[in-house]
Amino acid sequence: MPAQPREESGMADLGGKTIVITGASRGIGRAMALRFARDGANVVVAAKSVKPHPKLAGTLAETAAAVEQAGGHALAVKTDVRDEDQVEAMVAAAVAAFGGIDALVNNAGAISLTTVANTPPKRYDLMQQINARAVFICSRAVLPHLKQSENPHILSLCPPISLAPRWLRDHAPYTLSKYGMTLLSMGMAEEFRAFGIAVNCLWPRTIIATAAIEFAVGDRNTLRYCRKPAIMADAAHAVLTSRARELTGRCLIDEAFLRDRGVTDFSVYANDPHMAGQPQLDLFIAD
């Protein structure tokens, strides 16, 4: 099991806390749901994936069942984050089931590493809606409930902003959607500071073994050079167990943040423990 972050700077755990995770049926979102469940958290699994996919493992019901088995309490709500009515209904269901909301993790995402010339408008719109726009829709929906929480957090999976041409030339539409998430998060951090609501961004230093990496970025061989989603789950846990008034407005990198919290052994996160050398750096991370 991965080494756990130190806890003296924050809450002991997430037991009894209610956390909404979008895109939680697979990959990083699922790993986070199971990590929070080990504390006894109430996890609202919000995703579109109800039926099994021929290529992608994981559904809403399967993740919810795994949360319960891991020691948490699950509420599975089929949610399209592009639809504000569905998001509002999901939030209302969460409050009805658990009495409130303590944290939101904006994990749902869409990716296409294509140039402007090679990105169809429909794909462009999809990335803007699921990435940047959904952060706005979901954060706005949970805001009244976060104001009632003892330690409220919004955490979005988006990168630090760099205007280096390498991140703009080959996939500007995707970059725009992810930077939009970051800019909105930094703005909300200041807007919500008076309410004691922390708003932060989290991004992996290395590529993470997910379906997006296998099918949209690389191939099955690429997974050898990845880390497991568990590193992002542990980093998110460390964020959400920090005191909200002491950690906000930050663009955090998983490895650096975990090192700061006392984690020293990152070999446990290797997706292929037999691969020699370092895992591959993710997008938006300088060499």
Secondary structure by P-SEA (a helix, b strand, c coil): ccccccccccccccccbbbbbccccccaaaaaaaaaaaaccccccccccccccccccccaaaaaaaaaaacbbbbbbbcccccaaaaaaaaaaaaaacccccbbbcccccccccccccccaaaaaaaaaacaaaaaaaaaaaaaaaaaccccbbbbbccccccccccccccaaaaaaaaaaaaaaaaaaaaaccccbbbbbbbbcccccccccccccccaaaaaacccaaaaaaaaaaaaaccccccccccccaaaaaaaacccccccccccccccccccccccccc
